[in-house]
Amino acid sequence: MTILQVIPSVTRSRGVLLMAAAAFTYILLRISGFHRLFIEDAEGIGALLQIVGTLYSVVYAFATYVIWGQFANVESEILQEAGSLKNLILFSRRLKETTRDPMVRAVRAYARAVVESEWGMLSRGEGTEHTDKLFAAVISSVTDVKLEDDSERSVYERLLEIANQACAHRDERLALSVKRIPRTLLLFVMITAYTILFLLFFFPFHNLFLGTVSIAVATMLLFFAHFVLTDLDNPFEGTWNVDSKPFDNLITKHR
């Protein structure tokens, strides 16, 4: 997969426009002789750039670590929830078809709703009342099972255990899904990035071409660093998002 396939065209276009705007602004400042005002302060500006750059790298690394950990946890809970529902279908095969069918239908209806509507609702920060009701129907399909003999009791107890596991994984998944990077932390990362770019305009590069390239490259890196951070912040929307395939499989592969 190439970078052109990973990054959306709209994001690429914005990045290119920002690079061009930053480079054009620098060239105008250079032509006007703005850089001459800071020739004697090159070392001070360079030291300040190093301090701010180090601060930015530390804060950005921390924010990315937290967000990536949350992203991975959501993905893990999805796999475990879908796995528990799969086990529910598999273990229910030991029951009679008339007893088992309502359980299978409830699981498949819930999985279909998760894929078709819950992903979008979670990405927009909306409530999940519809899928909550369907999941409650899954639990009810287990608790409402009427045992006909003692041989089904061990199966029923195992099904109750699996249903409790699925409930715990769903609760944890929903709790993790609504978390987002604190606005103050995101604002601090953005301000630090802008400060780096701002200081670069004051740095008195001796070579016009080198200065222009430096400004353009720094703009590109800071822009796409921000893109990665904000894109990972929402596990259900964007370029990198969690896969709904485990729930798709419940609909198509397990009966």
C-alpha positions in Angstrom: 0.0 0.0 0.0 1.5 3.3 -1.1 1.2 6.6 0.7 -1.2 7.9 -1.9 -3.6 5.0 -0.9 -3.2 5.5 2.8 -3.7 9.3 3.0 -7.0 10.7 1.6 -6.8 13.0 -1.5 -8.4 15.8 0.4 -5.7 15.6 3.1 -3.0 15.4 0.6 -4.3 18.5 -1.2 -4.5 20.4 2.1 -0.9 19.4 2.8 0.3 20.6 -0.5 -1.5 23.9 -0.2 0.0 24.5 3.2 3.5 23.7 2.0 3.1 26.0 -1.0 1.7 28.8 1.2 4.5 28.5 3.8 7.2 28.4 1.1 5.6 31.4 -0.7 5.4 33.4 2.6 9.1 32.6 3.3 10.2 33.7 -0.2 8.3 37.0 0.2 9.9 37.6 3.6 13.3 36.7 2.2 12.9 39.1 -0.8 11.9 41.9 1.5 15.1 41.4 3.5 13.3 40.3 6.7 16.0 37.7 7.4 18.7 40.3 7.8 17.2 41.5 11.0 18.0 38.2 12.7 21.5 37.3 11.3 23.2 38.1 14.6 20.5 36.1 16.5 20.8 32.9 14.5 22.3 30.9 17.4 19.6 32.0 19.8 16.8 31.2 17.4 18.5 27.8 16.7 18.7 27.0 20.4 15.0 28.0 20.9 14.0 25.8 18.0 15.9 22.9 19.6 14.1 23.4 22.9 10.6 23.7 21.3 11.3 20.8 19.0 12.3 18.6 21.8 9.2 19.6 23.8 7.0 18.9 20.8 8.6 15.5 20.2 8.0 14.4 23.8 4.5 15.6 24.0 3.6 14.2 20.6 5.1 10.9 21.5 3.1 10.8 24.7 -0.2 11.7 23.0 0.4 9.1 20.2 1.2 6.4 22.7 -2.0 7.1 24.7 -4.2 7.2 21.6 -2.6 4.2 20.0 -3.1 2.2 23.2 -6.8 3.2 23.3 -7.1 2.3 19.6 -5.6 -1.1 20.3 -7.8 -1.7 23.3 -10.9 -1.0 21.3 -9.8 -3.4 18.6 -9.1 -6.1 21.3 -12.5 -5.7 22.9 -14.2 -6.0 19.5 -12.4 -9.3 18.8 -13.2 -10.6 22.3 -16.9 -9.5 22.1 -17.3 -11.1 18.7 -15.5 -14.2 19.9 -17.8 -14.6 22.8 -20.9 -14.3 20.6 -19.3 -16.8 18.2 -18.8 -19.2 21.1 -22.5 -18.6 22.1 -23.5 -19.8 18.7 -21.2 -22.8 18.7 -22.1 -24.0 22.2 -25.8 -23.6 21.5 -25.5 -26.4 18.9 -25.9 -28.8 21.7 -29.4 -27.6 22.3 -32.5 -28.5 20.3 -33.1 -26.4 17.2 -36.3 -24.9 18.5 -34.4 -23.7 21.6 -31.3 -22.6 19.7 -32.9 -20.7 16.8 -34.0 -17.6 18.8 -30.5 -17.3 20.2 -28.8 -17.5 16.8 -31.3 -15.0 15.3 -30.7 -12.6 18.2 -26.9 -12.7 17.8 -27.1 -12.2 14.0 -29.6 -9.3 14.4 -27.3 -7.7 16.9 -24.2 -8.2 14.8 -25.9 -6.7 11.7 -27.0 -3.6 13.7 -23.4 -3.1 15.0 -22.0 -3.2 11.5 -24.7 -1.2 9.8 -25.4 1.5 12.4 -23.4 1.4 15.6 -20.1 2.0 14.0 -21.4 5.3 12.5 -23.1 6.3 15.8 -19.9 5.8 17.8 -17.9 7.8 15.3 -20.3 10.7 15.7 -20.5 10.4 19.5 -24.2 9.4 19.4 -26.0 7.0 21.7 -26.4 3.3 21.1 -29.9 2.7 22.3 -30.9 0.6 19.3 -28.0 -1.9 19.6 -28.4 -1.9 23.4 -31.9 -3.3 23.0 -30.7 -5.9 20.5 -27.9 -7.0 22.8 -30.4 -7.2 25.6 -32.4 -9.5 23.3 -29.3 -11.7 23.0 -29.0 -12.0 26.7 -32.7 -12.7 27.1 -32.5 -15.4 24.5 -30.0 -17.2 26.8 -31.7 -16.6 30.1 -35.1 -17.6 28.7 -33.9 -21.0 27.7 -36.1 -23.7 29.2 -34.2 -26.8 30.2 -35.8 -30.1 29.3 -33.4 -32.4 31.1 -30.3 -32.4 33.3 -28.0 -33.0 30.3 -28.7 -29.5 29.1 -27.9 -27.9 32.4 -24.1 -27.9 31.9 -24.6 -26.4 28.4 -26.9 -23.7 29.8 -24.4 -22.8 32.5 -21.7 -22.4 30.0 -23.9 -20.3 27.8 -24.7 -18.0 30.7 -20.9 -17.7 31.3 -20.3 -16.8 27.7 -23.1 -14.3 27.7 -21.7 -12.6 30.7 -18.3 -12.4 29.0 -19.8 -10.8 25.9 -21.6 -8.3 28.1 -18.4 -7.3 29.9 -16.5 -6.9 26.6 -19.3 -4.8 25.1 -19.4 -2.5 28.1 -15.6 -2.1 28.0 -15.7 -1.5 24.2 -18.3 1.2 24.5 -16.5 2.9 27.4 -13.3 3.0 25.4 -15.0 4.1 22.2 -16.2 7.4 23.6 -12.8 8.5 24.9 -11.0 11.1 22.9 -7.7 13.0 23.3 -8.2 15.9 25.9 -8.7 19.1 24.0 -6.1 20.9 26.1 -3.5 18.3 25.2 -4.3 18.5 21.5 -4.3 22.3 21.7 -0.8 22.2 23.3 0.5 19.9 20.6 -0.8 22.2 17.9 0.5 25.4 19.5 4.0 23.8 19.9 3.9 22.8 16.2 2.9 26.3 15.1 5.7 27.7 17.3 8.3 25.6 15.5 7.1 26.8 12.1 6.9 30.4 13.3 10.5 30.3 14.5 11.7 28.9 11.2 10.5 32.0 9.4 12.8 34.1 11.7 15.8 31.8 11.2 18.3 33.6 8.8 19.1 30.9 6.3 22.1 31.9 4.1 20.6 30.1 1.1 17.2 30.9 -0.2 16.6 27.4 -1.7 17.6 25.7 1.5 15.4 28.0 3.6 12.4 27.4 1.2 12.9 23.6 1.3 13.3 23.6 5.1 10.0 25.6 5.6 8.1 23.3 3.1 9.4 20.1 4.6 8.7 21.2 8.2 5.2 22.3 7.2 4.6 18.9 5.6 5.8 16.9 8.6 3.9 18.9 11.1 0.7 18.8 9.1 0.8 15.0 8.6 1.9 14.5 12.2 -1.3 16.3 13.2 -3.3 14.2 10.7 -2.1 11.0 12.2 -2.9 12.1 15.7 -6.4 13.3 15.0 -7.2 10.3 12.7 -6.2 7.7 15.3 -8.2 9.6 18.0 -11.5 8.3 16.5 -11.3 4.5 16.1 -14.5 4.3 14.0 -13.8 7.0 11.5 -11.0 8.1 9.2 -8.2 6.4 7.4 -7.1 4.1 10.2 -10.1 2.6 11.9 -11.1 -0.6 13.6 -12.4 -3.4 11.4 -16.0 -4.6 11.7 -15.1 -8.0 10.1 -15.5 -10.0 13.3 -19.1 -9.0 13.4 -19.5 -9.5 9.7 -18.4 -13.1 10.2 -21.1 -13.6 12.8 -23.7 -12.8 10.1 -22.2 -14.7 7.2 -20.1 -17.6 8.6 -21.6 -18.8 11.8 -25.1 -20.3 12.0 
